[in-house]
Amino acid sequence: MNNKLTQAGRKIALYQILLSILLMLIVTLITYFIWDNEHAMSTFFGGVVAIVPNIVFALKAFRYAGARSSKKVVESFFSGVKLKMVLTALLFALAFKLLVLLPVPFLIMFCLIMIVPLMAPLFLGKHYQ
């Protein structure tokens, strides 16, 4: 749906996701130059496991807006959160099952990306008005 009321939420979500991707790439490059390829790959996949569910949540959560569709808004947020949690758990399991990862860089990057929505207003303040 292309509802004008959802555009503000989608815009903020897009900026947060782009900020997350930028942070992931910068930290991955720093990790690569300070440590090695194995640390950088673990850092990168920690970011991917955090960012992909956020993208899915943003797509799901900002489908509806307005007073007439308030029930759909609540349902889309709840189903988005459920889907995000299941996808996060699935990606965690797949990452540690299929890839050779170092847990510390992986989890540090995952936690950094999880903090981005809390810190985003500091960097994207003009977009929140």
DSSP file (Angstrom, degrees, kcal/mol; ACC not computed):
  #  RESIDUE AA STRUCTURE BP1 BP2  ACC     N-H-->O    O-->H-N    N-H-->O    O-->H-N    TCO  KAPPA ALPHA  PHI   PSI    X-CA   Y-CA   Z-CA
    1    1 A M              0   0    0      0, 0.0     2,-0.4     0, 0.0    63,-0.0   0.000 360.0 360.0 360.0 147.7    0.0    0.0    0.0
    2    2 A N        +     0   0    0      3,-0.0     2,-0.4     4,-0.0    61,-0.1  -0.566 360.0 165.0-115.6  67.2    1.1    3.5   -0.7
    3    3 A N    >>  -     0   0    0     -2,-0.4     3,-0.9    60,-0.2     4,-0.7  -0.689  37.3-141.4 -86.6 132.0   -0.5    5.4    2.2
    4    4 A K  H 3> S+     0   0    0     -2,-0.4     4,-0.5     1,-0.2     3,-0.5   0.797 100.7  60.7 -64.2 -27.4    0.8    8.9    2.8
    5    5 A L  H 3> S+     0   0    0      1,-0.2     4,-0.5     2,-0.2     3,-0.3   0.780 102.6  51.3 -71.1 -25.5    0.5    8.3    6.6
    6    6 A T  H <> S+     0   0    0     -3,-0.9     4,-2.6     1,-0.2     5,-0.2   0.648  89.3  81.6 -84.1 -14.0    3.0    5.4    6.4
    7    7 A Q  H  X S+     0   0    0     -4,-0.7     4,-2.3    -3,-0.5    -1,-0.2   0.864  88.7  52.2 -62.5 -37.5    5.6    7.4    4.5
    8    8 A A  H  X S+     0   0    0     -4,-0.5     4,-2.2    -3,-0.3    -1,-0.2   0.935 112.8  44.5 -65.1 -45.3    7.0    9.1    7.6
    9    9 A G  H  X S+     0   0    0     -4,-0.5     4,-2.5     1,-0.2    -2,-0.2   0.903 114.1  49.6 -64.6 -41.4    7.5    5.8    9.5
   10   10 A R  H  X S+     0   0    0     -4,-2.6     4,-2.6     2,-0.2    -1,-0.2   0.886 109.4  52.4 -64.3 -38.1    9.0    4.2    6.4
   11   11 A K  H  X S+     0   0    0     -4,-2.3     4,-2.3    -5,-0.2    -2,-0.2   0.931 111.3  45.4 -64.3 -45.8   11.3    7.1    5.9
   12   12 A I  H  X S+     0   0    0     -4,-2.2     4,-2.4     2,-0.2    -2,-0.2   0.918 113.6  50.3 -63.3 -43.6   12.6    6.9    9.5
   13   13 A A  H  X S+     0   0    0     -4,-2.5     4,-2.4     1,-0.2    -2,-0.2   0.903 109.9  51.2 -61.8 -40.8   12.9    3.1    9.3
   14   14 A L  H  X S+     0   0    0     -4,-2.6     4,-2.7     2,-0.2    -2,-0.2   0.927 110.2  48.4 -62.4 -44.9   14.9    3.5    6.0
   15   15 A Y  H  X S+     0   0    0     -4,-2.3     4,-2.4     1,-0.2    -2,-0.2   0.894 111.8  49.9 -63.4 -39.3   17.3    6.0    7.6
   16   16 A Q  H  X S+     0   0    0     -4,-2.4     4,-2.2     2,-0.2    -1,-0.2   0.903 112.0  47.7 -65.5 -40.1   17.8    3.7   10.6
   17   17 A I  H  X S+     0   0    0     -4,-2.4     4,-2.5     2,-0.2    -2,-0.2   0.916 112.4  48.7 -67.2 -42.4   18.5    0.8    8.4
   18   18 A L  H  X S+     0   0    0     -4,-2.7     4,-2.5     2,-0.2    -2,-0.2   0.896 111.2  50.4 -63.6 -39.1   20.9    2.8    6.2
   19   19 A L  H  X S+     0   0    0     -4,-2.4     4,-2.5     2,-0.2    -2,-0.2   0.895 110.5  50.6 -63.1 -40.1   22.7    4.0    9.4
   20   20 A S  H  X S+     0   0    0     -4,-2.2     4,-2.6     2,-0.2    -2,-0.2   0.915 111.0  47.7 -63.2 -43.8   22.9    0.4   10.6
   21   21 A I  H  X S+     0   0    0     -4,-2.5     4,-2.5     2,-0.2    -2,-0.2   0.913 112.0  49.8 -64.8 -42.7   24.4   -0.7    7.3
   22   22 A L  H  X S+     0   0    0     -4,-2.5     4,-2.5     2,-0.2    -2,-0.2   0.931 112.3  47.5 -61.6 -45.8   26.9    2.1    7.3
   23   23 A L  H  X S+     0   0    0     -4,-2.5     4,-2.7     1,-0.2     5,-0.3   0.914 111.5  51.4 -60.6 -43.4   27.9    1.3   10.9
   24   24 A M  H  X S+     0   0    0     -4,-2.6     4,-2.3     1,-0.2    -2,-0.2   0.924 111.9  46.0 -61.2 -45.0   28.3   -2.4   10.1
   25   25 A L  H  X S+     0   0    0     -4,-2.5     4,-2.3     2,-0.2    -1,-0.2   0.904 114.1  47.9 -66.7 -41.2   30.5   -1.6    7.1
   26   26 A I  H  X S+     0   0    0     -4,-2.5     4,-2.5     2,-0.2    -2,-0.2   0.943 114.8  44.6 -64.8 -47.7   32.7    0.8    9.0
   27   27 A V  H  X S+     0   0    0     -4,-2.7     4,-2.6     1,-0.2    -2,-0.2   0.877 112.4  53.1 -66.7 -36.1   33.2   -1.5   12.0
   28   28 A T  H  X S+     0   0    0     -4,-2.3     4,-2.3    -5,-0.3    -1,-0.2   0.925 110.7  46.7 -64.4 -43.3   33.8   -4.5    9.7
   29   29 A L  H  X S+     0   0    0     -4,-2.3     4,-2.2     2,-0.2    -2,-0.2   0.918 113.0  48.8 -63.8 -43.2   36.5   -2.5    7.8
   30   30 A I  H  X S+     0   0    0     -4,-2.5     4,-2.2     1,-0.2     5,-0.3   0.922 112.1  49.6 -61.3 -43.5   38.1   -1.4   11.1
   31   31 A T  H  X S+     0   0    0     -4,-2.6     4,-2.8     1,-0.2    -2,-0.2   0.896 109.4  52.2 -62.5 -40.6   38.0   -5.0   12.4
   32   32 A Y  H  < S+     0   0    0     -4,-2.3    -1,-0.2     1,-0.2    -2,-0.2   0.916 113.2  43.0 -62.8 -43.5   39.6   -6.2    9.2
   33   33 A F  H  < S+     0   0    0     -4,-2.2    -1,-0.2     1,-0.1    -2,-0.2   0.811 120.7  40.5 -76.2 -28.9   42.5   -3.8    9.4
   34   34 A I  H  < S+     0   0    0     -4,-2.2    -2,-0.2    -5,-0.2    -3,-0.2   0.902 133.8   6.0 -84.5 -44.4   43.1   -4.2   13.2
   35   35 A W  S  < S-     0   0    0     -4,-2.8     2,-0.3    -5,-0.3    -3,-0.1   0.502  99.0 -78.8-106.6-111.2   42.6   -8.0   13.4
   36   36 A D     >  -     0   0    0     -5,-0.1     4,-2.1     1,-0.0    -1,-0.2  -0.834  42.5 -80.3-149.2-174.9   42.1  -10.3   10.5
   37   37 A N  H  > S+     0   0    0     -2,-0.3     4,-2.7     1,-0.2     5,-0.2   0.857 121.3  56.1 -63.9 -37.9   39.6  -11.7    8.0
   38   38 A E  H  > S+     0   0    0      2,-0.2     4,-1.9     1,-0.2    64,-0.4   0.906 109.6  45.4 -64.9 -41.7   38.1  -14.2   10.4
   39   39 A H  H  > S+     0   0    0      2,-0.2     4,-2.3     1,-0.2    -1,-0.2   0.908 113.5  50.8 -65.2 -41.7   37.2  -11.4   12.9
   40   40 A A  H  X S+     0   0    0     -4,-2.1     4,-2.8     2,-0.2    -2,-0.2   0.895 109.5  49.4 -64.9 -40.7   35.9   -9.2   10.1
   41   41 A M  H  X S+     0   0    0     -4,-2.7     4,-2.6     2,-0.2     5,-0.2   0.904 111.4  49.3 -65.9 -40.3   33.7  -12.0    8.7
   42   42 A S  H  X S+     0   0    0     -4,-1.9     4,-1.7    -5,-0.2    -2,-0.2   0.905 112.8  48.0 -63.6 -40.6   32.3  -12.7   12.2
   43   43 A T  H  X S+     0   0    0     -4,-2.3     4,-1.7     2,-0.2    -2,-0.2   0.927 111.6  50.2 -64.3 -45.5   31.6   -9.0   12.6
   44   44 A F  H  X S+     0   0    0     -4,-2.8     4,-2.2     1,-0.2    -2,-0.2   0.930 111.6  46.5 -59.6 -48.1   30.0   -8.7    9.2
   45   45 A F  H  X S+     0   0    0     -4,-2.6     4,-2.4     1,-0.2    -1,-0.2   0.801 106.5  59.0 -70.3 -27.2   27.6  -11.6    9.8
   46   46 A G  H  X S+     0   0    0     -4,-1.7     4,-1.0    -5,-0.2    -1,-0.2   0.895 109.0  45.8 -62.7 -39.1   26.7  -10.3   13.2
   47   47 A G  H  X S+     0   0    0     -4,-1.7     4,-2.7     2,-0.2    -2,-0.2   0.898 111.1  51.4 -68.5 -41.3   25.5   -7.2   11.5
   48   48 A V  H  X S+     0   0    0     -4,-2.2     4,-2.3     1,-0.2    -2,-0.2   0.916 107.3  52.9 -62.7 -43.0   23.6   -9.1    8.8
   49   49 A V  H  < S+     0   0    0     -4,-2.4    -1,-0.2     1,-0.2    -2,-0.2   0.795 116.0  41.3 -64.1 -27.2   21.8  -11.2   11.4
   50   50 A A  H  X S+     0   0    0     -4,-1.0     4,-0.8    -3,-0.2    -2,-0.2   0.841 117.1  45.4 -86.3 -36.1   20.7   -8.0   13.1
   51   51 A I  H  X S+     0   0    0     -4,-2.7     4,-2.2     2,-0.2     5,-0.2   0.897 102.8  60.2 -80.1 -41.4   19.9   -5.9   10.0
   52   52 A V  H  X S+     0   0    0     -4,-2.3     4,-2.2     1,-0.2     5,-0.2   0.920 106.5  46.5 -58.3 -47.7   17.8   -8.5    8.0
   53   53 A P  H  > S+     0   0    0      0, 0.0     4,-2.5     0, 0.0    -1,-0.2   0.857 110.3  55.3 -63.5 -31.2   15.1   -8.9   10.6
   54   54 A N  H  X S+     0   0    0     -4,-0.8     4,-2.4     2,-0.2    -2,-0.2   0.895 107.5  49.0 -65.7 -38.6   14.9   -5.1   11.0
   55   55 A I  H  X S+     0   0    0     -4,-2.2     4,-2.3     2,-0.2     5,-0.2   0.932 111.8  48.3 -64.0 -46.0   14.3   -4.8    7.3
   56   56 A V  H  X S+     0   0    0     -4,-2.2     4,-2.2     1,-0.2    -2,-0.2   0.911 112.0  50.1 -61.4 -42.7   11.6   -7.4    7.4
   57   57 A F  H  X S+     0   0    0     -4,-2.5     4,-3.4     1,-0.2     5,-0.3   0.927 109.6  50.4 -61.5 -45.2   10.0   -5.7   10.5
   58   58 A A  H  X S+     0   0    0     -4,-2.4     4,-1.6     1,-0.2    -1,-0.2   0.899 111.4  48.2 -62.2 -40.5   10.0   -2.3    8.8
   59   59 A L  H  < S+     0   0    0     -4,-2.3    -1,-0.2     1,-0.2    -2,-0.2   0.900 118.7  40.1 -65.2 -39.9    8.3   -3.7    5.7
   60   60 A K  H >< S+     0   0    0     -4,-2.2     3,-0.8    -5,-0.2    -2,-0.2   0.893 115.1  49.8 -76.1 -41.2    5.7   -5.5    7.8
   61   61 A A  H 3< S+     0   0    0     -4,-3.4     3,-0.5     1,-0.2    16,-0.2   0.816 107.5  51.1 -74.2 -32.1    5.1   -2.8   10.4
   62   62 A F  T 3< S+     0   0    0     -4,-1.6    -1,-0.2    -5,-0.3   -52,-0.1  -0.178  76.4 102.5-104.1  41.9    4.5    0.2    8.1
   63   63 A R  S <  S+     0   0    0     -3,-0.8     2,-0.3     9,-0.1   -60,-0.2   0.805  82.6  34.7 -87.1 -33.5    1.9   -1.3    5.8
   64   64 A Y        +     0   0    0     -3,-0.5     2,-0.3     8,-0.1    -1,-0.1  -0.859  59.8 165.6-125.6 155.5   -1.1    0.4    7.3
   65   65 A A        +     0   0    0     -2,-0.3     4,-0.2    -3,-0.1   -59,-0.1  -0.975  31.3  63.2-158.9 161.1   -1.9    3.8    8.9
   66   66 A G  S    S-     0   0    0     -2,-0.3     7,-0.2     1,-0.1     3,-0.2  -0.158  81.4 -79.9 105.5 162.2   -4.9    5.9    9.9
   67   67 A A  S >  S+     0   0    0      1,-0.2     3,-1.2     2,-0.2     4,-0.2   0.842 122.3  57.3 -69.2 -34.9   -7.8    5.7   12.2
   68   68 A R  T 3  S+     0   0    0      1,-0.3     3,-0.3     2,-0.1    -1,-0.2   0.828 114.3  37.8 -67.6 -30.8   -9.9    3.4   10.0
   69   69 A S  T 3> S+     0   0    0     -4,-0.2     4,-2.2    -3,-0.2    -1,-0.3  -0.048  76.1 125.0-110.3  32.9   -7.2    0.8    9.8
   70   70 A S  H <> S+     0   0    0     -3,-1.2     4,-2.2     1,-0.2     5,-0.2   0.855  74.9  52.8 -62.1 -35.2   -6.1    1.0   13.5
   71   71 A K  H  > S+     0   0    0     -3,-0.3     4,-2.5    -4,-0.2    -1,-0.2   0.904 109.7  48.7 -66.4 -39.8   -6.7   -2.7   14.0
   72   72 A K  H  > S+     0   0    0      2,-0.2     4,-2.6     1,-0.2    -2,-0.2   0.860 108.5  54.8 -66.8 -34.9   -4.6   -3.5   11.0
   73   73 A V  H  X S+     0   0    0     -4,-2.2     4,-2.1    -7,-0.2    -2,-0.2   0.950 111.3  43.5 -61.9 -49.1   -1.8   -1.2   12.3
   74   74 A V  H  X S+     0   0    0     -4,-2.2     4,-2.6     1,-0.2     5,-0.2   0.922 115.2  49.0 -63.8 -44.5   -1.7   -3.0   15.6
   75   75 A E  H  X S+     0   0    0     -4,-2.5     4,-2.8     1,-0.2     5,-0.2   0.892 110.4  50.6 -63.2 -39.4   -1.8   -6.4   14.0
   76   76 A S  H  X S+     0   0    0     -4,-2.6     4,-2.0     2,-0.2    -1,-0.2   0.883 111.5  48.4 -69.1 -36.0    0.9   -5.6   11.5
   77   77 A F  H  X S+     0   0    0     -4,-2.1     4,-2.4     2,-0.2    -2,-0.2   0.941 114.2  45.7 -66.1 -46.3    3.2   -4.4   14.3
   78   78 A F  H  X S+     0   0    0     -4,-2.6     4,-2.3     1,-0.2    -2,-0.2   0.921 115.4  45.5 -64.3 -43.1    2.6   -7.5   16.4
   79   79 A S  H  X S+     0   0    0     -4,-2.8     4,-2.5    -5,-0.2    -1,-0.2   0.861 111.9  53.9 -68.9 -32.1    3.1   -9.8   13.5
   80   80 A G  H  X S+     0   0    0     -4,-2.0     4,-2.4    -5,-0.2    -2,-0.2   0.904 109.3  47.3 -64.7 -41.3    6.2   -7.8   12.5
   81   81 A V  H  X S+     0   0    0     -4,-2.4     4,-2.4     2,-0.2    -2,-0.2   0.920 113.0  48.8 -65.7 -43.9    7.7   -8.2   15.9
   82   82 A K  H  X S+     0   0    0     -4,-2.3     4,-2.4     1,-0.2     5,-0.2   0.939 113.2  46.9 -60.6 -46.8    6.9  -12.0   16.0
   83   83 A L  H  X S+     0   0    0     -4,-2.5     4,-2.7     1,-0.2     5,-0.2   0.892 111.0  52.8 -62.7 -39.9    8.4  -12.4   12.5
   84   84 A K  H  X S+     0   0    0     -4,-2.4     4,-2.4     2,-0.2    -1,-0.2   0.915 110.7  46.7 -62.2 -43.7   11.5  -10.4   13.5
   85   85 A M  H  X S+     0   0    0     -4,-2.4     4,-2.3     2,-0.2    -2,-0.2   0.916 114.5  46.2 -67.2 -42.7   12.1  -12.5   16.6
   86   86 A V  H  X S+     0   0    0     -4,-2.4     4,-2.6     2,-0.2    -2,-0.2   0.928 114.3  48.1 -64.8 -44.2   11.6  -15.8   14.7
   87   87 A L  H  X S+     0   0    0     -4,-2.7     4,-2.8    -5,-0.2     5,-0.2   0.885 110.5  51.9 -64.5 -38.8   13.9  -14.7   11.9
   88   88 A T  H  X S+     0   0    0     -4,-2.4     4,-2.5    -5,-0.2    -1,-0.2   0.938 111.9  45.9 -62.0 -47.1   16.5  -13.5   14.3
   89   89 A A  H  X S+     0   0    0     -4,-2.3     4,-2.5     1,-0.2    -2,-0.2   0.913 113.9  49.3 -62.3 -42.4   16.6  -16.8   16.1
   90   90 A L  H  X S+     0   0    0     -4,-2.6     4,-2.7     2,-0.2    -2,-0.2   0.917 112.1  47.3 -63.8 -43.7   16.7  -18.7   12.8
   91   91 A L  H  X S+     0   0    0     -4,-2.8     4,-2.7     2,-0.2    -2,-0.2   0.879 111.0  52.4 -66.9 -37.5   19.5  -16.5   11.4
   92   92 A F  H  X S+     0   0    0     -4,-2.5     4,-2.3    -5,-0.2     5,-0.2   0.956 112.3  45.4 -58.6 -50.1   21.5  -17.0   14.7
   93   93 A A  H  X S+     0   0    0     -4,-2.5     4,-1.8     1,-0.2    -2,-0.2   0.920 115.3  46.5 -61.9 -45.0   21.1  -20.7   14.5
   94   94 A L  H  X S+     0   0    0     -4,-2.7     4,-3.0     2,-0.2     5,-0.5   0.897 110.5  53.4 -65.4 -39.6   22.0  -20.8   10.8
   95   95 A A  H  X S+     0   0    0     -4,-2.7     4,-1.7     1,-0.2    -2,-0.2   0.931 115.2  38.7 -62.0 -45.9   25.0  -18.6   11.2
   96   96 A F  H  < S+     0   0    0     -4,-2.3    -1,-0.2    -5,-0.2    -2,-0.2   0.747 120.0  47.4 -79.1 -21.4   26.5  -20.7   14.0
   97   97 A K  H  < S+     0   0    0     -4,-1.8    -2,-0.2    -5,-0.2    -3,-0.2   0.897 124.5  26.4 -82.0 -42.9   25.6  -24.0   12.3
   98   98 A L  H  < S+     0   0    0     -4,-3.0     2,-0.3    -5,-0.2    -3,-0.2   0.705 115.9  57.0 -97.8 -21.7   26.8  -23.2    8.8
   99   99 A L  S  < S-     0   0    0     -4,-1.7     2,-0.9    -5,-0.5   -57,-0.0  -0.789  76.2-123.4-114.1 153.9   29.6  -20.7    9.2
  100  100 A V        +     0   0    0     -2,-0.3     2,-0.3     2,-0.0    -4,-0.1  -0.849  49.4 169.3 -93.4 104.8   32.8  -20.7   11.2
  101  101 A L        -     0   0    0     -2,-0.9   -62,-0.1    -5,-0.2     3,-0.1  -0.866  40.6-128.9-122.1 150.3   32.3  -17.6   13.4
  102  102 A L     >  -     0   0    0    -64,-0.4     4,-1.7    -2,-0.3     5,-0.2  -0.878  23.8-146.3 -91.5 124.0   34.1  -16.1   16.4
  103  103 A P  H  > S+     0   0    0      0, 0.0     4,-2.8     0, 0.0     5,-0.3   0.846  88.1  57.2 -65.6 -35.0   31.3  -15.4   18.9
  104  104 A V  H  > S+     0   0    0      2,-0.2     4,-2.5     1,-0.2     5,-0.2   0.966 111.5  38.8 -66.2 -53.7   32.7  -12.2   20.5
  105  105 A P  H  > S+     0   0    0      0, 0.0     4,-2.3     0, 0.0     5,-0.2   0.896 117.2  53.5 -62.6 -36.0   33.0  -10.1   17.3
  106  106 A F  H  X S+     0   0    0     -4,-1.7     4,-2.2     1,-0.2    -2,-0.2   0.952 113.5  40.6 -60.0 -51.0   29.7  -11.5   16.1
  107  107 A L  H  X S+     0   0    0     -4,-2.8     4,-2.5     2,-0.2    -1,-0.2   0.840 112.2  55.4 -71.6 -33.3   27.8  -10.7   19.3
  108  108 A I  H  X S+     0   0    0     -4,-2.5     4,-2.4    -5,-0.3    -1,-0.2   0.942 111.5  44.1 -63.6 -45.8   29.4   -7.3   19.7
  109  109 A M  H  X S+     0   0    0     -4,-2.3     4,-2.4    -5,-0.2     5,-0.2   0.913 111.8  53.5 -65.5 -40.9   28.3   -6.3   16.2
  110  110 A F  H  X S+     0   0    0     -4,-2.2     4,-1.8    -5,-0.2    -2,-0.2   0.934 111.5  45.7 -57.9 -45.9   24.9   -7.7   16.8
  111  111 A C  H  X S+     0   0    0     -4,-2.5     4,-1.2     2,-0.2    -1,-0.2   0.881 110.1  54.3 -66.5 -38.3   24.5   -5.6   20.0
  112  112 A L  H  X S+     0   0    0     -4,-2.4     4,-0.8     1,-0.2     3,-0.4   0.918 109.7  47.1 -60.8 -43.1   25.8   -2.5   18.2
  113  113 A I  H >< S+     0   0    0     -4,-2.4     3,-0.5     1,-0.2    -1,-0.2   0.854 107.7  56.4 -68.8 -33.4   23.2   -2.8   15.5
  114  114 A M  H 3< S+     0   0    0     -4,-1.8     4,-0.3     1,-0.2    -1,-0.2   0.765 106.0  52.2 -67.8 -23.7   20.5   -3.4   18.1
  115  115 A I  H >X S+     0   0    0     -4,-1.2     4,-1.8    -3,-0.4     3,-1.0   0.684  86.5  86.5 -84.0 -19.4   21.4   -0.1   19.8
  116  116 A V  H <X S+     0   0    0     -4,-0.8     4,-2.2    -3,-0.5     3,-0.3   0.881  84.2  53.3 -53.5 -47.0   21.2    1.9   16.5
  117  117 A P  H 34 S+     0   0    0      0, 0.0    -1,-0.3     0, 0.0    -2,-0.1   0.825 110.6  49.2 -60.9 -27.2   17.4    2.6   16.8
  118  118 A L  H <4 S+     0   0    0     -3,-1.0    -2,-0.2    -4,-0.3     4,-0.1   0.842 119.2  37.0 -76.2 -33.3   18.0    4.0   20.3
  119  119 A M  H >X S+     0   0    0     -4,-1.8     3,-1.5    -3,-0.3     4,-0.9   0.597  92.4  91.3 -93.6 -13.2   20.9    6.3   19.1
  120  120 A A  H >X S+     0   0    0     -4,-2.2     4,-3.4     1,-0.3     3,-0.8   0.841  76.7  62.3 -56.1 -39.2   19.5    7.2   15.7
  121  121 A P  H 34 S+     0   0    0      0, 0.0     4,-0.4     0, 0.0    -1,-0.3   0.814  99.4  57.4 -59.3 -26.5   17.7   10.4   16.9
  122  122 A L  H <4 S+     0   0    0     -3,-1.5    -2,-0.2     2,-0.2     3,-0.2   0.871 119.7  28.7 -67.3 -35.7   21.1   11.8   17.9
  123  123 A F  H << S+     0   0    0     -4,-0.9     3,-0.2    -3,-0.8    -1,-0.2   0.737 131.5  35.5 -96.0 -27.3   22.3   11.4   14.3
  124  124 A L  S >X S+     0   0    0     -4,-3.4     3,-1.6    -5,-0.2     4,-0.6  -0.070  72.9 135.1-118.2  31.4   19.1   11.7   12.4
  125  125 A G  G >4  +     0   0    0     -4,-0.4     3,-1.1     1,-0.3     4,-0.2   0.822  68.6  56.8 -53.5 -39.4   17.3   14.3   14.6
  126  126 A K  G >4 S+     0   0    0      1,-0.2     3,-0.7    -3,-0.2    -1,-0.3   0.762 102.9  56.0 -68.0 -23.0   16.1   16.5   11.7
  127  127 A H  G <4 S+     0   0    0     -3,-1.6    -1,-0.2     1,-0.2    -2,-0.2   0.609  97.9  63.0 -82.7 -12.0   14.3   13.5   10.1
  128  128 A Y  G <<        0   0    0     -3,-1.1    -1,-0.2    -4,-0.6    -2,-0.2   0.417 360.0 360.0 -91.4   1.0   12.3   12.8   13.3
  129  129 A Q    <         0   0    0     -3,-0.7    -1,-0.2    -4,-0.2    -2,-0.1   0.444 360.0 360.0 -96.3 360.0   10.5   16.2   13.2
